Amino acid sequence: MHTGKRYRLRELVAWTRRETLVMTTIAVVPTLLSVGVGWRWLEVPWVPIAMLGTASAFTVGFRNNATYARTWEARQIWGGIVNASRAWGLMARDLVDAASSAPSALAPSAAAVPPASGAAVVAIAPAVHARTTRAPALALAPALAPTASGAGDVDAVRHLVHRHLAWLTALRYQLREPRGWENMDRPDNRAYRERYYTVPEHDGALPTELARLLPAGEADHVLTQANRAAAILALQSAHLRALASAGALDAFRHVALARQVAELLDLQGRCERIKNFPYPRQFATLNYWFIRLFVWLVPFGMVQEFRRLDQVAIWLTIPFSVVVTWLFLALEKVGESTENPFEGSANDVPITALSRTIEIDLRQMLGEADVPPPLAPVHQILM
């Protein structure tokens, strides 16, 4: 996301320099052939070109409206993720009952596990339940004994919150994975990124990020799954079930927290819909060729128009053709850069910064001292 008032002119020129060079070359060729060689048969009447330009303007406008709608929907979804994450932190902190989440209640085998740092370590196996014979499917990390404050099982709550931060991390890494229809591998986009900003998810490693938020066993389990973000929410649901079985959550509180997990799954699915379904290729293809046909024909029509003034004015064909065609090509690039709001472009929804904002809020809710700073824009670009 660009955080300045506007892009600087030199950034815009650098971003479109390839198109500018190509259109300058295309404008020079018919001008030289018409003036130097006398091939006036190359000149095209302006009326059909103007009609094609009108059609191209409609297709560009339609595409830009549609791609902006995709980006705005993505931003709304992440606004929902911010709100749901804060609600999850508050509910996890305030709804888990301290007295009922002691080690002896959470796992009958706790006595067989040696204590760590003066607190009894509990192994929660949520899929093993007194009322079912299903085999264990998930192995959750230990929950430590509650503190004397009675404000809730501090370590169990911290585990729920940190696992949520791991979900945010896995989700943003998944959303930054490249797709065949995305545009970040284009030379101009790649050069712009290398010059002005970096994408943390492209430069970092998901296993390292998960290791600071999840115990080793859970992190290893998540990394083996195809959909890692969904796997983390499955762990959350299993943990809630274990807490409810132990009496740390009554039925109403369990349902409330389970609904939050369902809401997070819904928000994740909406992100995946945008990520995995491109702007329809048939519309993108028509737009591409309409624009190319128009910009290729513009110099051949302008030669005739400027010839009517005098033989010197005909050389104005080159700069005016470049200006007109640059406008259409720049509009097309704007729509193209808005089409995929998670691909890692400068115009993306800033999911890394939003995730950091959520992390700050949740860690402060837990009273943690080690709170990371907000992310700052680099060259006015916030990822």
C-alpha positions as CSV (number, residue, x, y, z in Angstrom):
1,M,0.0,0.0,0.0
2,H,1.4,3.4,-1.0
3,T,1.1,5.7,2.0
4,G,2.0,9.0,0.3
5,K,-0.2,11.5,-1.3
6,R,0.7,10.3,-4.7
7,Y,3.5,8.4,-6.6
8,R,6.4,10.6,-7.5
9,L,6.8,11.4,-11.2
10,R,10.2,9.6,-11.4
11,E,8.6,6.5,-9.9
12,L,5.9,6.6,-12.5
13,V,8.4,7.1,-15.3
14,A,10.5,4.2,-14.0
15,W,7.5,1.9,-13.8
16,T,6.4,2.7,-17.3
17,R,9.7,3.2,-19.1
18,R,9.5,0.0,-21.1
19,E,6.1,1.0,-22.5
20,T,7.4,4.5,-23.2
21,L,10.4,3.2,-25.2
22,V,8.2,0.8,-27.2
23,M,5.7,3.4,-28.1
24,T,8.4,5.9,-29.0
25,T,9.8,3.4,-31.5
26,I,6.3,2.7,-32.9
27,A,5.7,6.4,-33.4
28,V,9.0,7.0,-35.1
29,V,8.6,4.3,-37.7
30,P,5.5,5.6,-39.6
31,T,6.7,9.2,-39.3
32,L,10.0,8.4,-40.9
33,L,8.4,6.2,-43.6
34,S,5.9,8.9,-44.4
35,V,8.3,11.8,-44.5
36,G,11.6,10.2,-45.7
37,V,10.3,7.5,-48.1
38,G,7.0,9.1,-49.0
39,W,4.9,6.1,-48.1
40,R,1.7,8.0,-47.6
41,W,-0.3,4.9,-48.1
42,L,0.6,4.0,-44.5
43,E,-1.5,6.8,-43.2
44,V,-4.8,5.7,-41.7
45,P,-8.0,7.9,-41.4
46,W,-8.5,9.1,-37.8
47,V,-12.2,8.1,-37.5
48,P,-11.7,4.3,-37.2
49,I,-8.9,4.9,-34.8
50,A,-11.0,7.2,-32.6
51,M,-13.8,4.6,-32.6
52,L,-11.3,1.9,-31.5
53,G,-10.0,4.2,-28.8
54,T,-13.5,4.7,-27.5
55,A,-14.0,1.0,-27.2
56,S,-10.6,0.6,-25.6
57,A,-11.5,3.3,-23.0
58,F,-14.7,1.4,-22.1
59,T,-12.8,-1.9,-21.7
60,V,-10.1,-0.2,-19.6
61,G,-12.6,1.5,-17.4
62,F,-14.6,-1.7,-16.9
63,R,-11.5,-3.7,-15.9
64,N,-10.2,-1.0,-13.5
65,N,-13.6,-0.8,-11.8
66,A,-13.7,-4.6,-11.4
67,T,-10.1,-4.9,-10.2
68,Y,-10.6,-2.1,-7.7
69,A,-13.6,-3.9,-6.3
70,R,-11.4,-7.0,-5.8
71,T,-8.8,-4.9,-3.8
72,W,-11.5,-3.1,-1.8
73,E,-13.1,-6.4,-0.9
74,A,-9.8,-7.8,0.2
75,R,-9.3,-4.7,2.4
76,Q,-12.7,-5.2,4.0
77,I,-11.9,-8.9,4.7
78,W,-8.8,-7.9,6.5
79,G,-10.6,-5.3,8.4
80,G,-12.9,-8.2,9.6
81,I,-9.8,-10.2,10.5
82,V,-8.5,-7.3,12.6
83,N,-11.8,-7.1,14.5
84,A,-12.3,-10.8,14.9
85,S,-8.7,-11.2,16.1
86,R,-9.2,-8.6,18.8
87,A,-12.4,-10.3,19.8
88,W,-10.6,-13.6,20.0
89,G,-7.9,-12.2,22.3
90,L,-10.5,-10.7,24.7
91,M,-12.7,-13.8,24.7
92,A,-9.7,-16.2,25.2
93,R,-8.5,-14.0,28.1
94,D,-11.8,-13.6,29.8
95,L,-13.8,-16.7,29.2
96,V,-11.4,-19.5,30.0
97,D,-12.0,-20.5,33.7
98,A,-8.9,-20.7,35.9
99,A,-10.2,-23.1,38.5
100,S,-11.3,-25.6,36.0
101,S,-8.3,-25.5,33.7
102,A,-5.8,-26.9,36.2
103,P,-3.6,-29.7,35.0
104,S,-5.5,-32.4,36.8
105,A,-8.7,-31.4,35.1
106,L,-7.2,-31.1,31.6
107,A,-5.5,-34.4,31.4
108,P,-5.6,-37.4,33.7
109,S,-2.1,-38.3,32.7
110,A,-0.7,-35.1,34.0
111,A,0.7,-36.7,37.1
112,A,2.9,-38.9,34.9
113,V,4.5,-35.9,33.3
114,P,7.5,-34.3,35.2
115,P,7.0,-30.7,36.3
116,A,8.8,-27.9,34.5
117,S,9.9,-24.7,36.2
118,G,7.7,-25.3,39.3
119,A,4.5,-25.7,37.3
120,A,2.8,-29.0,36.4
121,V,3.0,-29.7,32.6
122,V,-0.1,-31.1,31.0
123,A,-0.4,-32.9,27.7
124,I,-3.7,-32.1,26.1
125,A,-4.9,-34.7,23.6
126,P,-8.2,-33.1,22.5
127,A,-9.2,-36.0,20.2
128,V,-9.1,-38.4,23.2
129,H,-12.3,-37.9,25.0
130,A,-14.2,-39.9,27.7
131,R,-17.3,-40.1,25.5
132,T,-15.7,-41.1,22.2
133,T,-13.4,-43.9,20.9
134,R,-11.9,-41.9,18.0
135,A,-8.2,-42.1,17.6
136,P,-6.2,-38.9,18.5
137,A,-5.9,-36.7,15.4
138,L,-4.0,-33.7,16.9
139,A,-1.5,-33.3,19.6
140,L,-1.6,-29.9,21.3
141,A,1.1,-28.2,23.3
142,P,1.1,-28.3,27.1
143,A,-1.1,-25.9,29.2
144,L,0.5,-24.8,32.4
145,A,-1.2,-24.4,35.8
146,P,-3.2,-21.3,36.4
147,T,-1.9,-18.5,38.4
148,A,-3.2,-17.5,41.8
149,S,-4.9,-14.4,40.4
150,G,-7.9,-16.5,39.2
151,A,-8.2,-14.4,36.1
152,G,-7.9,-17.3,33.8
153,D,-5.3,-19.9,32.9
154,V,-2.6,-17.5,31.9
155,D,-0.5,-20.1,29.9
156,A,-3.5,-21.7,28.2
157,V,-4.8,-18.3,27.2
158,R,-1.4,-17.3,26.0
159,H,-1.2,-20.5,24.0
160,L,-4.6,-19.7,22.4
161,V,-3.5,-16.2,21.5
162,H,0.0,-17.1,20.2
163,R,-1.6,-19.9,18.1
164,H,-3.8,-17.2,16.6
165,L,-0.8,-15.2,15.7
166,A,0.6,-18.3,14.1
167,W,-2.6,-18.5,12.1
168,L,-2.1,-14.9,10.9
169,T,1.4,-15.7,9.9
170,A,0.5,-18.9,8.0
171,L,-2.3,-17.1,6.2
172,R,-0.2,-14.2,5.0
173,Y,2.5,-16.5,3.8
174,Q,-0.2,-18.5,1.9
175,L,-1.6,-15.4,0.3
176,R,1.8,-14.2,-0.9
177,E,2.5,-17.4,-2.8
178,P,2.7,-16.7,-6.5
179,R,0.0,-17.7,-9.0
180,G,0.4,-18.1,-12.7
181,W,-1.9,-15.2,-13.6
182,E,-0.1,-12.7,-11.2
183,N,2.2,-10.1,-12.5
184,M,5.1,-9.8,-10.0
185,D,7.4,-11.8,-12.2
186,R,7.2,-9.1,-15.0
187,P,10.6,-7.4,-15.5
188,D,9.2,-3.9,-14.7
189,N,7.4,-5.0,-11.5
190,R,10.4,-7.0,-10.4
191,A,12.8,-4.0,-11.0
192,Y,10.5,-1.6,-9.1
193,R,10.3,-4.0,-6.1
194,E,14.1,-4.4,-6.0
195,R,14.5,-0.7,-6.0
196,Y,11.9,0.5,-3.6
197,Y,10.6,-2.2,-1.2
198,T,10.8,-5.8,-0.1
199,V,8.1,-8.4,0.7
200,P,8.7,-9.9,4.1
201,E,6.9,-13.2,3.1
202,H,9.2,-13.6,0.1
203,D,12.4,-12.9,2.1
204,G,11.5,-14.8,5.3
205,A,10.8,-18.4,6.1
206,L,7.5,-19.7,7.4
207,P,9.1,-22.5,9.6
208,T,11.2,-19.8,11.4
209,E,8.1,-17.6,12.0
210,L,6.0,-20.5,13.3
211,A,8.8,-21.7,15.6
212,R,8.6,-18.5,17.7
213,L,4.8,-18.8,18.1
214,L,4.1,-22.6,18.3
215,P,5.7,-25.4,20.3
216,A,7.9,-27.7,18.1
217,G,5.4,-30.5,17.9
218,E,2.6,-28.2,16.7
219,A,4.8,-26.3,14.3
220,D,6.0,-29.6,12.7
221,H,2.4,-30.9,12.4
222,V,1.3,-27.6,10.7
223,L,4.1,-27.6,8.2
224,T,3.1,-31.1,7.0
225,Q,-0.4,-29.8,6.0
226,A,-1.4,-28.5,2.6
227,N,-3.5,-25.7,4.1
228,R,-1.4,-24.6,7.1
229,A,-3.7,-21.8,8.2
230,A,-6.7,-24.1,8.3
231,A,-4.6,-26.7,10.2
232,I,-3.9,-24.1,12.9
233,L,-7.6,-23.3,13.3
234,A,-8.2,-27.0,13.6
235,L,-5.7,-27.0,16.5
236,Q,-7.6,-24.1,18.0
237,S,-10.9,-26.0,17.8
238,A,-9.4,-29.1,19.3
239,H,-7.9,-27.1,22.2
240,L,-11.3,-25.5,22.9
241,R,-12.8,-29.0,23.0
242,A,-10.2,-30.2,25.5
243,L,-10.9,-27.1,27.7
244,A,-14.6,-27.8,27.5
245,S,-14.1,-31.4,28.4
246,A,-12.0,-30.4,31.4
247,G,-14.6,-27.9,32.6
248,A,-12.6,-24.8,31.8
249,L,-15.3,-23.7,29.4
250,D,-19.0,-24.2,30.0
251,A,-21.3,-24.8,27.0
252,F,-22.1,-21.2,26.3
253,R,-18.5,-20.1,26.4
254,H,-17.4,-23.0,24.3
255,V,-20.0,-22.1,21.6
256,A,-19.0,-18.4,21.7
257,L,-15.3,-19.3,21.1
258,A,-16.2,-21.9,18.5
259,R,-18.1,-19.3,16.6
260,Q,-15.1,-17.1,16.5
261,V,-13.1,-20.0,15.0
262,A,-15.8,-20.4,12.4
263,E,-15.7,-16.7,11.6
264,L,-12.0,-16.8,11.1
265,L,-12.4,-19.8,8.8
266,D,-15.0,-17.8,6.8
267,L,-12.6,-14.8,6.5
268,Q,-9.8,-17.1,5.5
269,G,-12.0,-18.7,2.8
270,R,-12.9,-15.3,1.5
271,C,-9.2,-14.4,1.2
272,E,-8.6,-17.6,-0.6
273,R,-11.4,-17.0,-3.1
274,I,-9.8,-13.7,-4.2
275,K,-6.3,-15.3,-4.2
276,N,-7.2,-18.4,-6.2
277,F,-9.8,-17.0,-8.6
278,P,-8.3,-14.4,-11.0
279,Y,-10.0,-11.6,-12.8
280,P,-11.7,-13.5,-15.8
281,R,-9.1,-14.2,-18.4
282,Q,-11.5,-13.6,-21.3
283,F,-12.0,-10.0,-20.2
284,A,-8.3,-9.5,-19.5
285,T,-7.4,-10.8,-23.0
286,L,-9.9,-8.6,-24.8
287,N,-8.6,-5.6,-22.9
288,Y,-5.0,-6.5,-23.7
289,W,-5.6,-6.7,-27.5
290,F,-7.9,-3.7,-27.7
291,I,-5.3,-1.5,-26.1
292,R,-2.4,-2.9,-28.2
293,L,-4.3,-2.5,-31.4
294,F,-5.2,1.1,-30.6
295,V,-1.8,2.2,-29.5
296,W,-0.2,0.6,-32.6
297,L,-2.5,2.5,-34.9
298,V,-2.4,5.9,-33.2
299,P,0.9,7.0,-34.9
300,F,-0.4,6.0,-38.4
301,G,-3.5,8.2,-37.8
302,M,-1.7,11.2,-36.3
303,V,0.8,11.4,-39.2
304,Q,-2.1,12.3,-41.5
305,E,-3.6,14.8,-39.0
306,F,-0.3,16.7,-38.5
307,R,0.6,16.6,-42.2
308,R,-2.4,18.9,-42.8
309,L,-0.7,21.6,-40.8
310,D,2.7,21.6,-42.6
311,Q,5.7,19.5,-43.3
312,V,7.4,20.5,-40.1
313,A,4.4,19.9,-37.8
314,I,4.4,16.3,-39.0
315,W,7.2,15.5,-36.6
316,L,4.9,16.3,-33.7
317,T,3.4,12.9,-34.5
318,I,6.1,11.3,-32.4
319,P,5.6,13.1,-29.0
320,F,1.8,13.3,-29.2
321,S,1.5,9.6,-30.1
322,V,3.7,8.7,-27.2
323,V,1.6,10.9,-24.8
324,V,-1.8,9.4,-26.0
325,T,-0.7,5.8,-26.0
326,W,1.2,6.1,-22.7
327,L,-2.0,7.3,-21.1
328,F,-3.9,4.1,-22.2
329,L,-1.1,1.8,-21.3
330,A,-0.6,3.4,-17.9
331,L,-4.3,3.0,-17.2
332,E,-4.1,-0.7,-18.2
333,K,-1.1,-1.2,-15.8
334,V,-2.9,0.5,-13.0
335,G,-5.8,-2.0,-13.4
336,E,-3.3,-4.9,-13.7
337,S,-1.5,-3.9,-10.5
338,T,-4.8,-3.7,-8.6
339,E,-6.1,-7.0,-9.8
340,N,-4.4,-9.3,-7.3
341,P,-4.3,-7.6,-3.9
342,F,-2.1,-10.3,-2.2
343,E,0.6,-10.8,-4.8
344,G,3.3,-8.6,-3.2
345,S,3.0,-5.4,-5.3
346,A,3.3,-1.9,-4.0
347,N,-0.5,-1.6,-4.2
348,D,-1.3,-4.7,-2.2
349,V,-3.5,-4.7,0.9
350,P,-0.9,-4.3,3.7
351,I,-1.5,-7.7,5.3
352,T,2.0,-7.8,6.9
353,A,1.4,-4.5,8.7
354,L,-2.1,-5.4,9.7
355,S,-0.8,-8.7,11.1
356,R,1.8,-6.7,13.1
357,T,-1.0,-4.4,14.4
358,I,-3.0,-7.4,15.6
359,E,0.1,-8.9,17.2
360,I,0.7,-5.7,19.2
361,D,-2.9,-5.5,20.3
362,L,-3.1,-9.1,21.5
363,R,0.3,-9.1,23.2
364,Q,-0.7,-6.0,25.1
365,M,-4.0,-7.6,26.1
366,L,-2.0,-10.4,27.7
367,G,0.2,-7.8,29.5
368,E,3.4,-9.0,27.7
369,A,6.4,-6.7,27.9
370,D,8.0,-7.9,24.6
371,V,5.8,-6.1,22.1
372,P,7.2,-5.5,18.6
373,P,6.9,-2.0,17.1
374,P,4.5,-1.2,14.3
375,L,5.9,-1.6,10.8
376,A,6.9,1.6,9.1
377,P,6.6,2.4,5.3
378,V,9.7,2.0,3.2
379,H,9.8,4.6,0.4
380,Q,6.2,5.3,1.4
381,I,5.2,1.6,0.7
382,L,3.7,-0.4,3.5
383,M,3.4,-4.2,3.1
